[in-house]
Amino acid sequence: ALRVVLEGLQLLAGAVEEFSKLIGTKPKATALRFLDSDSHDQGERPVAFQLAGYDYVLKFRDPRPYQILQHVLRRLQTSLQIELAPPDIWCSPSNNWHVMPYLTTDKKTSLTKPTEFMTRLGAITAAAYFLQMTDLHLDNVLVNKGTPIIIDSECMFYGCHEYSSDSIENRLWNTGLVGENPALSAIRGGTAPIFDFGA
């Protein structure tokens, strides 16, 4: 077990070092924090760290689903003339990890422009439906600076064949954004607890 832990730490150190080269800074000793959240495939967790005064999150996941989502949301953003695009990410050349800025949810979101917020939420729901995304519940969507942001896009094209003949209603339920169980919905609001950046 100790050997596995040491190998994991070496992998983390290598990824942080490679990322520091990508952003043009020297790697320094930094505290790593494993984020407690929903995850898949053997319980891997995203790792929060600080470098050059900025907070980041490292995920050992293929970045391409996120890049597809980013592309779709940018097209929608241009078309609708509203802010939609998720933050930029940095990727390893081999696509086995990516880093993005650490985001926190607005603890008390003041919806001074509720129509804008709901339009943005509708647009990301439409994108999730189009991309056949699932698992958009709890801490996989957060509100940052008044904008809903999908931070976990790894469950994209899930069950593509399974859902391809499904009804429109079921495909929408499958996103998780408007799930039948309000306790799991990413947009449930009210007195539900709010999470920091998750898996």
TAUR-V872778 format. One record per residue. RES is the residue in one letter. SS is DSSP state (H for helix, E for strand, - for the rest). PSI is psi in whole degrees, -180 to 180 (999 if undefined). BURIAL is I if it has 16 or more other ideal C-beta (glycine too) atoms within 10 Angstrom, else O. Layout:
BEGIN
res = [RES;RES]
ss = [SS;SS]
psi = [PSI;PSI]
burial = [BURIAL;BURIAL]
END
This chain:
BEGIN
res = [A;L;R;V;V;L;E;G;L;Q;L;L;A;G;A;V;E;E;F;S;K;L;I;G;T;K;P;K;A;T;A;L;R;F;L;D;S;D;S;H;D;Q;G;E;R;P;V;A;F;Q;L;A;G;Y;D;Y;V;L;K;F;R;D;P;R;P;Y;Q;I;L;Q;H;V;L;R;R;L;Q;T;S;L;Q;I;E;L;A;P;P;D;I;W;C;S;P;S;N;N;W;H;V;M;P;Y;L;T;T;D;K;K;T;S;L;T;K;P;T;E;F;M;T;R;L;G;A;I;T;A;A;A;Y;F;L;Q;M;T;D;L;H;L;D;N;V;L;V;N;K;G;T;P;I;I;I;D;S;E;C;M;F;Y;G;C;H;E;Y;S;S;D;S;I;E;N;R;L;W;N;T;G;L;V;G;E;N;P;A;L;S;A;I;R;G;G;T;A;P;I;F;D;F;G;A]
ss = [-;H;H;H;H;H;H;H;H;H;H;H;H;H;H;H;H;H;H;H;H;H;-;-;-;-;-;-;-;-;-;-;E;E;-;-;-;-;-;-;-;-;-;-;-;-;E;E;E;E;E;-;-;E;E;E;E;E;E;-;-;-;-;H;H;H;H;H;H;H;H;H;H;H;H;H;H;H;H;H;-;-;-;-;-;-;-;-;E;E;E;-;-;-;-;-;-;E;E;E;E;-;-;-;-;-;-;-;-;-;-;-;-;H;H;H;H;H;H;H;H;H;H;H;H;H;H;H;H;H;-;-;-;-;-;-;E;H;H;H;E;E;E;E;-;-;E;E;E;E;-;-;-;-;-;-;-;-;-;H;H;H;H;H;-;-;-;H;H;H;H;H;H;H;H;-;-;-;-;-;-;-;-;-;E;-;-;-;-;-;-;-;-;-;-;-;-;-;-]
psi = [-40;-38;-41;-42;-45;-41;-40;-42;-38;-40;-44;-48;-41;-41;-43;-40;-44;-40;-41;-34;-38;-36;2;40;163;135;136;162;132;151;133;142;120;125;134;111;179;138;174;173;79;26;25;142;147;155;124;141;165;140;129;36;3;150;136;167;130;130;129;70;151;125;-10;-37;-41;-40;-36;-48;-44;-44;-46;-44;-33;-38;-43;-39;-45;-42;-42;-13;42;156;120;-30;132;166;155;156;161;136;149;150;-28;5;31;-2;162;158;140;163;146;125;145;154;151;117;-38;94;121;108;78;-22;73;-32;-41;-46;-47;-32;-43;-44;-41;-39;-42;-30;-42;-41;-43;-41;-48;-41;5;51;150;178;19;71;169;-113;17;-7;133;165;118;121;40;4;129;131;127;120;-4;104;15;-21;65;145;24;132;38;-45;-37;-41;-8;-31;7;159;160;-42;-46;-38;-36;-44;-40;-22;-32;-15;-39;44;158;-23;105;-21;-19;-10;138;-17;28;-32;-150;-135;12;144;150;139;155;-179;129;-161;999]
burial = [O;O;O;O;O;O;O;O;O;O;O;I;O;O;I;I;O;I;I;I;O;O;O;O;O;O;O;O;O;O;O;O;I;O;I;O;I;O;I;O;O;O;O;O;I;I;I;I;I;O;I;O;O;O;O;I;I;I;I;I;I;I;I;O;I;I;I;O;I;I;O;I;I;O;O;I;O;O;O;O;O;O;O;I;I;I;O;O;I;I;I;I;O;O;O;O;I;I;I;I;O;I;I;O;I;O;O;O;I;O;O;O;O;O;O;O;I;O;O;I;I;O;I;I;I;O;I;I;I;O;I;I;I;I;I;I;I;I;I;I;I;I;I;I;O;O;I;I;I;I;I;I;I;I;I;I;O;O;O;O;O;O;O;O;O;O;O;O;O;O;I;I;I;I;I;I;I;I;I;O;O;O;O;O;I;I;I;O;O;O;O;O;O;O;I;I;I;I;I]
END
